[in-house]
């Protein structure tokens, strides 16, 4: 096997993360600047305050997805490194011993199902690699040096629970 293996991002996967952030970011910016967010009157209107908190919360969620899912992966014989595509100084390198095992799973989206691997530590997902984002997904999985423990079959709600920190 030839190392290092470097991930290749799908254009559609990248677009699916960037486009909603740009649209929702513009909406958030427009709403926050047009309401004079720091004005005392804004804080006196509960309905406006709730709207601002919902819009701001959704913006934070979209930014979190952009930061955690938009990753460049480099696999070597001893390590796997995850770097943010837009902020490459945000990087984390793991030894293969940092994971107990990995499982494959079919993740459901609104229109399709994608294959993914979940790198597991102490019964929780530590890292995730999805075929939705990478054109060389097969090469990435074939170079994983952690034991494979089969395929997980679970419904979308259970998957969401696991992705948000729940035990498998």
The 8 nearest C-alpha neighbors of each residue, nearest first, counted from 0:
[[1, 2, 142, 3, 141, 76, 4, 138],
 [0, 2, 3, 4, 75, 142, 76, 74],
 [3, 1, 4, 75, 0, 76, 74, 5],
 [2, 4, 75, 74, 5, 73, 1, 76],
 [3, 5, 74, 2, 73, 75, 6, 139],
 [6, 4, 73, 72, 3, 74, 7, 71],
 [7, 5, 72, 71, 8, 135, 73, 133],
 [8, 6, 133, 134, 135, 5, 9, 71],
 [7, 9, 133, 132, 134, 6, 10, 13],
 [10, 8, 12, 133, 132, 11, 134, 13],
 [9, 11, 13, 12, 14, 8, 132, 15],
 [12, 10, 14, 13, 9, 15, 132, 131],
 [13, 11, 132, 15, 9, 14, 10, 131],
 [12, 14, 10, 16, 15, 11, 17, 9],
 [13, 15, 11, 17, 16, 12, 18, 10],
 [16, 14, 12, 13, 17, 18, 11, 19],
 [15, 17, 13, 14, 65, 18, 19, 12],
 [16, 18, 14, 20, 19, 15, 13, 21],
 [17, 19, 21, 20, 14, 15, 16, 22],
 [20, 18, 22, 21, 17, 23, 16, 15],
 [21, 19, 17, 23, 18, 24, 22, 61],
 [20, 22, 24, 18, 19, 23, 25, 17],
 [23, 21, 19, 25, 24, 20, 18, 26],
 [22, 24, 26, 20, 25, 21, 19, 27],
 [25, 23, 27, 21, 26, 22, 20, 28],
 [24, 26, 28, 22, 23, 27, 29, 21],
 [27, 25, 23, 29, 24, 28, 30, 22],
 [26, 28, 24, 30, 25, 29, 23, 31],
 [27, 29, 25, 31, 26, 30, 24, 32],
 [30, 28, 26, 32, 27, 31, 33, 25],
 [31, 29, 27, 33, 28, 32, 26, 34],
 [30, 32, 28, 34, 29, 33, 36, 27],
 [31, 33, 29, 34, 30, 35, 28, 36],
 [34, 32, 30, 31, 35, 29, 36, 28],
 [35, 33, 36, 31, 32, 30, 41, 38],
 [36, 34, 38, 37, 32, 33, 31, 41],
 [35, 37, 34, 38, 31, 41, 32, 42],
 [36, 38, 35, 39, 41, 42, 34, 40],
 [37, 39, 35, 40, 36, 41, 42, 34],
 [38, 40, 42, 41, 37, 43, 36, 35],
 [41, 39, 43, 42, 38, 44, 37, 35],
 [42, 40, 43, 39, 44, 38, 36, 48],
 [41, 43, 39, 40, 44, 48, 45, 38],
 [44, 42, 40, 41, 45, 39, 48, 47],
 [43, 45, 47, 41, 42, 46, 48, 40],
 [44, 46, 48, 47, 49, 43, 42, 41],
 [45, 47, 49, 48, 44, 50, 51, 43],
 [48, 46, 50, 49, 44, 45, 51, 41],
 [47, 49, 45, 51, 50, 46, 44, 52],
 [50, 48, 52, 46, 47, 51, 45, 53],
 [51, 49, 47, 53, 48, 52, 54, 46],
 [52, 50, 48, 54, 49, 53, 55, 47],
 [51, 53, 49, 55, 50, 54, 56, 48],
 [54, 52, 56, 50, 55, 51, 49, 57],
 [53, 55, 51, 57, 56, 52, 50, 58],
 [56, 54, 58, 52, 53, 57, 51, 59],
 [57, 55, 53, 59, 58, 54, 52, 60],
 [56, 58, 60, 54, 59, 55, 53, 61],
 [57, 59, 55, 61, 56, 60, 62, 54],
 [58, 60, 56, 62, 57, 61, 63, 55],
 [59, 61, 57, 63, 58, 62, 64, 56],
 [62, 60, 64, 58, 63, 59, 20, 57],
 [63, 61, 65, 59, 64, 60, 66, 58],
 [62, 64, 60, 66, 61, 65, 59, 67],
 [65, 63, 61, 67, 62, 66, 68, 60],
 [64, 66, 62, 63, 69, 68, 67, 16],
 [65, 67, 63, 64, 69, 68, 62, 83],
 [66, 68, 64, 65, 69, 63, 70, 83],
 [69, 67, 64, 65, 70, 66, 16, 132],
 [68, 70, 65, 84, 67, 66, 83, 71],
 [71, 69, 83, 84, 82, 68, 81, 72],
 [70, 72, 82, 84, 81, 6, 83, 73],
 [73, 71, 81, 6, 80, 5, 70, 82],
 [74, 72, 5, 80, 4, 79, 3, 6],
 [75, 73, 79, 4, 3, 78, 80, 5],
 [76, 74, 3, 78, 77, 2, 79, 73],
 [75, 77, 78, 2, 74, 3, 144, 142],
 [78, 76, 75, 94, 95, 79, 74, 144],
 [79, 77, 94, 75, 93, 95, 74, 76],
 [78, 80, 74, 93, 92, 73, 75, 94],
 [79, 81, 92, 73, 72, 91, 93, 74],
 [80, 82, 72, 91, 90, 71, 70, 92],
 [83, 81, 90, 71, 70, 87, 89, 84],
 [82, 84, 70, 87, 86, 85, 89, 69],
 [83, 85, 70, 71, 69, 86, 87, 82],
 [86, 84, 83, 87, 69, 66, 70, 82],
 [85, 87, 83, 88, 89, 84, 82, 90],
 [88, 86, 83, 89, 82, 84, 85, 90],
 [87, 89, 86, 90, 82, 83, 85, 91],
 [90, 88, 87, 83, 86, 82, 91, 81],
 [89, 91, 82, 88, 81, 87, 83, 92],
 [90, 92, 81, 80, 82, 93, 89, 79],
 [91, 93, 80, 79, 81, 78, 90, 94],
 [94, 92, 79, 78, 97, 80, 95, 91],
 [93, 95, 78, 96, 97, 77, 79, 92],
 [94, 96, 97, 78, 98, 145, 144, 93],
 [95, 97, 94, 98, 99, 145, 93, 78],
 [98, 96, 95, 94, 93, 99, 120, 119],
 [99, 97, 120, 96, 119, 100, 95, 118],
 [98, 100, 120, 119, 97, 96, 145, 121],
 [101, 99, 146, 145, 119, 98, 147, 118],
 [100, 102, 118, 147, 117, 119, 148, 146],
 [103, 101, 117, 149, 148, 150, 116, 147],
 [102, 104, 116, 150, 115, 151, 117, 149],
 [103, 105, 151, 115, 150, 114, 106, 116],
 [104, 106, 114, 113, 112, 115, 107, 103],
 [107, 105, 113, 112, 104, 114, 108, 115],
 [106, 108, 112, 155, 111, 105, 113, 109],
 [109, 107, 111, 110, 112, 106, 113, 155],
 [108, 110, 111, 107, 112, 106, 155, 113],
 [111, 109, 108, 112, 107, 113, 106, 131],
 [112, 110, 108, 109, 107, 113, 106, 131],
 [111, 113, 107, 106, 108, 105, 114, 110],
 [114, 112, 106, 105, 130, 131, 115, 107],
 [113, 115, 105, 130, 104, 129, 106, 112],
 [116, 114, 129, 104, 128, 103, 130, 105],
 [115, 117, 103, 128, 102, 127, 104, 118],
 [116, 118, 127, 102, 101, 124, 119, 126],
 [117, 119, 101, 126, 125, 124, 127, 100],
 [120, 118, 124, 125, 123, 100, 101, 98],
 [119, 121, 98, 99, 122, 123, 125, 124],
 [122, 120, 123, 119, 99, 98, 124, 166],
 [121, 123, 166, 120, 167, 119, 124, 99],
 [124, 122, 166, 119, 120, 121, 167, 125],
 [125, 123, 119, 126, 118, 117, 120, 162],
 [124, 126, 119, 118, 120, 123, 127, 117],
 [127, 125, 118, 124, 117, 128, 119, 116],
 [126, 128, 117, 116, 118, 129, 115, 125],
 [127, 129, 116, 115, 117, 130, 126, 136],
 [130, 128, 115, 131, 132, 114, 116, 127],
 [129, 131, 133, 114, 132, 136, 115, 113],
 [132, 130, 129, 113, 12, 133, 114, 9],
 [131, 133, 12, 9, 130, 8, 129, 134],
 [134, 132, 8, 9, 136, 130, 135, 7],
 [133, 135, 9, 136, 7, 8, 132, 130],
 [136, 134, 138, 137, 133, 7, 6, 139],
 [135, 137, 139, 133, 130, 138, 134, 140],
 [136, 138, 140, 139, 135, 141, 134, 130],
 [139, 137, 141, 135, 136, 140, 142, 4],
 [138, 140, 136, 137, 142, 141, 135, 143],
 [141, 139, 143, 137, 142, 138, 136, 116],
 [140, 142, 138, 139, 143, 137, 144, 136],
 [141, 143, 140, 139, 144, 138, 74, 4],
 [142, 144, 140, 145, 141, 139, 74, 95],
 [145, 143, 142, 95, 146, 76, 77, 141],
 [144, 146, 100, 143, 95, 147, 101, 98],
 [147, 145, 100, 101, 148, 144, 99, 143],
 [146, 148, 101, 100, 149, 102, 145, 103],
 [149, 147, 102, 101, 146, 100, 150, 103],
 [150, 148, 102, 147, 103, 151, 101, 104],
 [149, 151, 103, 102, 104, 152, 148, 105],
 [152, 150, 104, 103, 153, 102, 149, 105],
 [153, 151, 150, 104, 154, 105, 103, 158],
 [152, 154, 157, 151, 158, 155, 156, 104],
 [153, 155, 157, 156, 158, 152, 107, 106],
 [154, 156, 158, 157, 159, 107, 153, 106],
 [157, 155, 159, 158, 154, 160, 153, 161],
 [156, 158, 160, 159, 154, 155, 153, 161],
 [159, 157, 155, 161, 160, 156, 162, 154],
 [158, 160, 162, 156, 161, 157, 163, 155],
 [159, 161, 157, 163, 165, 158, 162, 156],
 [160, 162, 165, 158, 164, 163, 159, 166],
 [163, 161, 159, 164, 160, 158, 124, 165],
 [164, 162, 160, 161, 165, 159, 158, 124],
 [165, 163, 161, 162, 123, 166, 160, 124],
 [166, 164, 161, 160, 163, 123, 167, 162],
 [167, 165, 123, 122, 161, 164, 124, 160],
 [166, 122, 161, 123, 165, 124, 157, 158]]
